[in-house]
Amino acid sequence: MERLPRIEMIFDLLQKEPNDLFLNYALAIEHVAHDDFQKAELQFLKTLELNPEYVPCFYQLGQLKEKMGDNNSAISFYKKGIEFAQKQGNRKALGELNEALWMLED
């Protein structure tokens, strides 16, 4: 039996559970891994439609925008993620977001 690539497996699972937050996020991560930045961005944004305060998306979108050369958007995503991480008391994410912002603004 041939094994499907991970991106196809996630896509197939999403056909059954289109509103699954983790599957949508995982598909975006797979698009990044395949250097398909436009699809990744759309998928991260879809994930945020499902949960507008999903902090990992803000970090990943910031990283993605940096790769795409759009530092202003990256800063915006990091700052929004910082806001939600503070609100949620997520100190680990807060540290990662602050570090990414600091590195970009330095």
N, CA, C and O atoms as a DFTB+ gen file, in Angstrom:
424 C
 N C O
     1  1       0.831      -1.178       0.000
     2  2       0.000       0.000       0.000
     3  2       0.882       1.250       0.000
     4  3       1.765       1.402       0.844
     5  1       0.633       2.118      -0.936
     6  2       1.428       3.339      -1.058
     7  2       0.989       4.355      -0.002
     8  3      -0.200       4.542       0.259
     9  1       1.966       4.987       0.579
    10  2       1.699       5.988       1.599
    11  2       1.545       7.366       0.975
    12  3       2.380       7.792       0.177
    13  1       0.482       8.056       1.341
    14  2       0.254       9.411       0.828
    15  2       1.209      10.390       1.496
    16  3       1.519      10.250       2.679
    17  1       1.674      11.379       0.740
    18  2       2.450      12.441       1.380
    19  2       1.600      13.114       2.467
    20  3       0.374      13.161       2.379
    21  1       2.272      13.622       3.471
    22  2       1.583      14.220       4.621
    23  2       0.594      15.308       4.200
    24  3      -0.508      15.386       4.742
    25  1       0.975      16.134       3.251
    26  2       0.082      17.227       2.839
    27  2      -1.221      16.674       2.263
    28  3      -2.289      17.238       2.501
    29  1      -1.143      15.589       1.518
    30  2      -2.351      14.972       0.958
    31  2      -3.196      14.331       2.048
    32  3      -4.425      14.382       1.999
    33  1      -2.539      13.730       3.031
    34  2      -3.273      13.118       4.146
    35  2      -4.048      14.185       4.920
    36  3      -5.214      13.991       5.263
    37  1      -3.394      15.304       5.188
    38  2      -4.054      16.388       5.918
    39  2      -5.223      16.931       5.096
    40  3      -6.308      17.170       5.625
    41  1      -4.989      17.123       3.805
    42  2      -6.048      17.627       2.932
    43  2      -7.238      16.674       2.929
    44  3      -8.385      17.117       3.000
    45  1      -6.980      15.381       2.848
    46  2      -8.062      14.385       2.876
    47  2      -8.838      14.445       4.189
    48  3     -10.066      14.361       4.190
    49  1      -8.131      14.588       5.295
    50  2      -8.796      14.691       6.598
    51  2      -9.636      15.968       6.680
    52  3     -10.711      15.974       7.279
    53  1      -9.143      17.033       6.082
    54  2      -9.890      18.295       6.087
    55  2     -11.181      18.207       5.276
    56  3     -12.133      18.941       5.543
    57  1     -11.216      17.324       4.300
    58  2     -12.455      17.139       3.538
    59  2     -13.568      16.636       4.454
    60  3     -14.739      16.959       4.254
    61  1     -13.197      15.845       5.457
    62  2     -14.167      15.292       6.410
    63  2     -14.432      16.246       7.571
    64  3     -15.540      16.284       8.107
    65  1     -13.422      17.009       7.954
    66  2     -13.507      17.928       9.099
    67  2     -12.976      19.314       8.709
    68  3     -11.911      19.714       9.179
    69  1     -13.698      20.048       7.860
    70  2     -13.172      21.313       7.336
    71  2     -12.947      22.395       8.387
    72  3     -12.196      23.339       8.142
    73  1     -13.570      22.281       9.530
    74  2     -13.427      23.299      10.566
    75  2     -12.499      22.868      11.698
    76  3     -12.503      23.470      12.772
    77  1     -11.717      21.843      11.461
    78  2     -10.765      21.395      12.470
    79  2      -9.592      22.372      12.519
    80  3      -8.857      22.528      11.544
    81  1      -9.433      23.018      13.657
    82  2      -8.415      24.055      13.806
    83  2      -7.013      23.511      13.562
    84  3      -6.242      24.093      12.800
    85  1      -6.684      22.398      14.206
    86  2      -5.335      21.866      14.081
    87  2      -5.038      21.406      12.661
    88  3      -3.931      21.628      12.169
    89  1      -5.990      20.773      11.989
    90  2      -5.751      20.323      10.611
    91  2      -5.522      21.511       9.679
    92  3      -4.658      21.452       8.804
    93  1      -6.283      22.581       9.858
    94  2      -6.079      23.772       9.034
    95  2      -4.702      24.370       9.282
    96  3      -4.012      24.766       8.343
    97  1      -4.307      24.432      10.545
    98  2      -2.977      24.946      10.901
    99  2      -1.884      24.037      10.333
   100  3      -0.894      24.518       9.782
   101  1      -2.069      22.737      10.469
   102  2      -1.073      21.776       9.973
   103  2      -0.912      21.878       8.457
   104  3       0.202      21.760       7.945
   105  1      -2.001      22.094       7.744
   106  2      -1.913      22.246       6.293
   107  2      -1.117      23.500       5.934
   108  3      -0.323      23.485       4.994
   109  1      -1.325      24.571       6.672
   110  2      -0.549      25.793       6.434
   111  2       0.939      25.539       6.656
   112  3       1.769      25.989       5.866
   113  1       1.278      24.831       7.712
   114  2       2.678      24.505       8.008
   115  2       3.272      23.673       6.871
   116  3       4.421      23.881       6.479
   117  1       2.503      22.749       6.353
   118  2       2.981      21.931       5.222
   119  2       3.221      22.787       3.983
   120  3       4.191      22.566       3.258
   121  1       2.356      23.752       3.736
   122  2       2.568      24.649       2.588
   123  2       3.869      25.441       2.761
   124  3       4.603      25.652       1.796
   125  1       4.147      25.875       3.986
   126  2       5.409      26.575       4.246
   127  2       6.581      25.648       3.948
   128  3       7.558      26.058       3.320
   129  1       6.484      24.411       4.394
   130  2       7.563      23.436       4.183
   131  2       7.828      23.193       2.701
   132  3       8.943      22.845       2.310
   133  1       6.796      23.377       1.881
   134  2       6.943      23.204       0.436
   135  2       7.179      24.537      -0.283
   136  3       7.083      24.615      -1.507
   137  1       7.489      25.579       0.488
   138  2       7.755      26.915      -0.055
   139  2       6.602      27.464      -0.884
   140  3       6.817      28.239      -1.816
   141  1       5.397      27.071      -0.553
   142  2       4.211      27.602      -1.216
   143  2       3.599      28.654      -0.283
   144  3       2.604      28.410       0.401
   145  1       4.234      29.830      -0.284
   146  2       3.920      30.855       0.701
   147  2       2.519      31.440       0.549
   148  3       1.875      31.755       1.549
   149  1       2.039      31.590      -0.676
   150  2       0.696      32.142      -0.859
   151  2      -0.358      31.202      -0.286
   152  3      -1.268      31.646       0.414
   153  1      -0.244      29.914      -0.575
   154  2      -1.198      28.950      -0.024
   155  2      -1.083      28.895       1.497
   156  3      -2.087      28.784       2.199
   157  1       0.142      28.974       1.996
   158  2       0.347      28.946       3.445
   159  2      -0.356      30.131       4.099
   160  3      -1.049      29.973       5.104
   161  1      -0.173      31.313       3.526
   162  2      -0.796      32.504       4.091
   163  2      -2.314      32.372       4.115
   164  3      -2.950      32.658       5.129
   165  1      -2.887      31.944       3.013
   166  2      -4.340      31.770       2.957
   167  2      -4.821      30.755       3.986
   168  3      -5.871      30.938       4.601
   169  1      -4.057      29.692       4.170
   170  2      -4.453      28.659       5.118
   171  2      -4.329      29.137       6.563
   172  3      -5.177      28.817       7.396
   173  1      -3.273      29.904       6.866
   174  2      -3.161      30.491       8.210
   175  2      -4.329      31.446       8.469
   176  3      -4.897      31.455       9.561
   177  1      -4.681      32.242       7.472
   178  2      -5.794      33.184       7.634
   179  2      -7.117      32.440       7.816
   180  3      -7.983      32.879       8.573
   181  1      -7.266      31.324       7.125
   182  2      -8.469      30.502       7.322
   183  2      -8.500      29.957       8.748
   184  3      -9.558      29.901       9.375
   185  1      -7.347      29.562       9.251
   186  2      -7.258      29.072      10.625
   187  2      -7.684      30.164      11.597
   188  3      -8.388      29.894      12.570
   189  1      -7.257      31.393      11.335
   190  2      -7.650      32.508      12.196
   191  2      -9.142      32.827      12.081
   192  3      -9.730      33.359      13.023
   193  1      -9.754      32.511      10.954
   194  2     -11.207      32.671      10.847
   195  2     -11.898      31.713      11.813
   196  3     -12.926      32.050      12.401
   197  1     -11.329      30.517      11.973
   198  2     -11.901      29.526      12.884
   199  2     -11.680      29.909      14.343
   200  3     -12.536      29.671      15.195
   201  1     -10.524      30.505      14.618
   202  2     -10.204      30.960      15.974
   203  2      -9.325      32.205      15.856
   204  3      -8.110      32.098      15.693
   205  1      -9.946      33.389      15.940
   206  2      -9.207      34.641      15.736
   207  2      -8.122      34.926      16.772
   208  3      -7.335      35.856      16.599
   209  1      -8.071      34.142      17.841
   210  2      -7.064      34.357      18.878
   211  2      -6.061      33.203      18.962
   212  3      -5.430      33.003      20.000
   213  1      -5.918      32.455      17.883
   214  2      -5.011      31.303      17.875
   215  2      -3.574      31.810      17.722
   216  3      -3.095      32.045      16.613
   217  1      -2.912      31.969      18.844
   218  2      -1.603      32.616      18.924
   219  2      -0.550      32.013      17.989
   220  3       0.192      32.774      17.368
   221  1      -0.445      30.676      17.858
   222  2       0.595      30.137      16.974
   223  2       0.515      30.668      15.540
   224  3       1.538      30.796      14.867
   225  1      -0.683      30.972      15.079
   226  2      -0.834      31.513      13.716
   227  2      -0.155      32.861      13.562
   228  3       0.429      33.152      12.518
   229  1      -0.228      33.676      14.589
   230  2       0.371      35.002      14.490
   231  2       1.893      34.910      14.381
   232  3       2.522      35.654      13.628
   233  1       2.468      33.988      15.142
   234  2       3.918      33.783      15.048
   235  2       4.282      33.274      13.655
   236  3       5.198      33.795      13.019
   237  1       3.565      32.261      13.186
   238  2       3.865      31.678      11.881
   239  2       3.631      32.667      10.749
   240  3       4.405      32.705       9.793
   241  1       2.579      33.463      10.843
   242  2       2.345      34.480       9.815
   243  2       3.446      35.527       9.827
   244  3       3.856      36.009       8.771
   245  1       3.923      35.880      11.004
   246  2       5.045      36.816      11.087
   247  2       6.278      36.244      10.415
   248  3       6.953      36.929       9.647
   249  1       6.568      34.983      10.710
   250  2       7.723      34.324      10.093
   251  2       7.556      34.265       8.573
   252  3       8.495      34.532       7.823
   253  1       6.362      33.916       8.139
   254  2       6.077      33.817       6.711
   255  2       6.254      35.166       6.018
   256  3       6.866      35.251       4.953
   257  1       5.718      36.210       6.626
   258  2       5.843      37.547       6.023
   259  2       7.302      37.993       5.962
   260  3       7.705      38.680       5.023
   261  1       8.090      37.603       6.960
   262  2       9.527      37.904       6.888
   263  2      10.146      37.218       5.680
   264  3      10.912      37.839       4.943
   265  1       9.826      35.947       5.469
   266  2      10.365      35.207       4.316
   267  2       9.940      35.843       3.002
   268  3      10.669      35.790       2.012
   269  1       8.753      36.445       3.001
   270  2       8.219      37.068       1.795
   271  2       8.725      38.506       1.634
   272  3       8.412      39.170       0.646
   273  1       9.506      38.982       2.607
   274  2      10.079      40.322       2.525
   275  2       9.137      41.437       2.946
   276  3       9.388      42.604       2.647
   277  1       8.064      41.095       3.630
   278  2       7.085      42.089       4.072
   279  2       7.210      42.270       5.585
   280  3       6.389      41.770       6.355
   281  1       8.251      42.994       5.994
   282  2       8.535      43.146       7.417
   283  2       7.460      43.932       8.164
   284  3       7.216      43.667       9.341
   285  1       6.821      44.882       7.510
   286  2       5.763      45.639       8.182
   287  2       4.600      44.737       8.572
   288  3       4.065      44.849       9.675
   289  1       4.212      43.850       7.675
   290  2       3.140      42.901       8.003
   291  2       3.595      41.930       9.080
   292  3       2.817      41.568       9.962
   293  1       4.855      41.505       9.011
   294  2       5.387      40.595      10.028
   295  2       5.293      41.235      11.406
   296  3       4.852      40.600      12.365
   297  1       5.707      42.490      11.500
   298  2       5.642      43.213      12.775
   299  2       4.196      43.287      13.269
   300  3       3.929      43.102      14.456
   301  1       3.289      43.550      12.374
   302  2       1.873      43.639      12.737
   303  2       1.363      42.312      13.294
   304  3       0.660      42.290      14.304
   305  1       1.714      41.214      12.640
   306  2       1.281      39.898      13.126
   307  2       1.913      39.579      14.478
   308  3       1.240      39.052      15.364
   309  1       3.184      39.888      14.645
   310  2       3.829      39.640      15.937
   311  2       3.149      40.443      17.046
   312  3       2.895      39.915      18.129
   313  1       2.858      41.698      16.784
   314  2       2.239      42.546      17.807
   315  2       0.842      42.046      18.173
   316  3       0.459      42.053      19.343
   317  1       0.092      41.615      17.168
   318  2      -1.249      41.075      17.437
   319  2      -1.132      39.782      18.244
   320  3      -1.917      39.549      19.163
   321  1      -0.160      38.950      17.905
   322  2       0.064      37.722      18.659
   323  2       0.461      38.000      20.097
   324  3       0.028      37.300      21.013
   325  1       1.283      39.019      20.296
   326  2       1.689      39.421      21.647
   327  2       0.465      39.822      22.465
   328  3       0.336      39.457      23.633
   329  1      -0.421      40.571      21.838
   330  2      -1.646      41.011      22.512
   331  2      -2.460      39.799      23.005
   332  3      -2.897      39.765      24.156
   333  1      -2.655      38.820      22.134
   334  2      -3.443      37.648      22.513
   335  2      -2.698      36.748      23.493
   336  3      -3.312      36.167      24.388
   337  1      -1.393      36.626      23.335
   338  2      -0.607      35.802      24.264
   339  2      -0.672      36.389      25.673
   340  3      -0.787      35.650      26.651
   341  1      -0.599      37.721      25.776
   342  2      -0.729      38.371      27.082
   343  2      -2.112      38.115      27.668
   344  3      -2.248      37.775      28.843
   345  1      -3.125      38.282      26.843
   346  2      -4.518      38.086      27.268
   347  2      -4.735      36.655      27.782
   348  3      -5.470      36.439      28.746
   349  1      -4.086      35.684      27.126
   350  2      -4.258      34.279      27.476
   351  2      -3.285      33.805      28.555
   352  3      -3.396      32.679      29.041
   353  1      -2.340      34.655      28.926
   354  2      -1.342      34.252      29.910
   355  2      -0.374      33.208      29.381
   356  3       0.168      32.412      30.148
   357  1      -0.158      33.212      28.082
   358  2       0.720      32.245      27.418
   359  2       2.144      32.814      27.379
   360  3       2.550      33.447      26.404
   361  1       2.883      32.575      28.453
   362  2       4.215      33.180      28.591
   363  2       5.221      32.643      27.576
   364  3       6.075      33.389      27.096
   365  1       5.128      31.367      27.250
   366  2       6.069      30.799      26.272
   367  2       5.897      31.479      24.909
   368  3       6.869      31.928      24.302
   369  1       4.658      31.546      24.442
   370  2       4.390      32.196      23.158
   371  2       4.742      33.673      23.219
   372  3       5.273      34.232      22.259
   373  1       4.451      34.293      24.331
   374  2       4.773      35.706      24.498
   375  2       6.270      35.944      24.343
   376  3       6.686      36.900      23.689
   377  1       7.071      35.082      24.939
   378  2       8.519      35.202      24.805
   379  2       8.986      35.027      23.374
   380  3       9.840      35.773      22.897
   381  1       8.421      34.033      22.685
   382  2       8.815      33.776      21.296
   383  2       8.416      34.941      20.384
   384  3       9.188      35.357      19.519
   385  1       7.225      35.449      20.585
   386  2       6.756      36.574      19.770
   387  2       7.565      37.833      20.036
   388  3       7.941      38.546      19.105
   389  1       7.831      38.104      21.306
   390  2       8.644      39.276      21.643
   391  2      10.046      39.175      21.061
   392  3      10.595      40.163      20.574
   393  1      10.621      37.986      21.112
   394  2      11.970      37.795      20.548
   395  2      11.952      38.008      19.035
   396  3      12.835      38.669      18.488
   397  1      10.942      37.444      18.356
   398  2      10.851      37.619      16.903
   399  2      10.689      39.094      16.547
   400  3      11.303      39.588      15.601
   401  1       9.856      39.787      17.315
   402  2       9.662      41.227      17.075
   403  2      10.936      41.990      17.332
   404  3      11.305      42.857      16.540
   405  1      11.611      41.692      18.411
   406  2      12.849      42.368      18.755
   407  2      13.903      42.165      17.656
   408  3      14.586      43.111      17.262
   409  1      14.029      40.917      17.163
   410  2      15.002      40.617      16.116
   411  2      14.699      41.387      14.830
   412  3      15.608      41.825      14.125
   413  1      13.432      41.541      14.544
   414  2      13.046      42.218      13.303
   415  2      13.201      43.735      13.422
   416  3      13.601      44.406      12.471
   417  1      12.881      44.257      14.588
   418  2      12.956      45.713      14.762
   419  2      14.380      46.188      15.046
   420  3      14.669      47.379      14.928
   421  1      15.264      45.277      15.417
   422  2      16.649      45.646      15.766
   423  2      17.427      46.138      14.562
   424  3      18.601      46.487      14.686
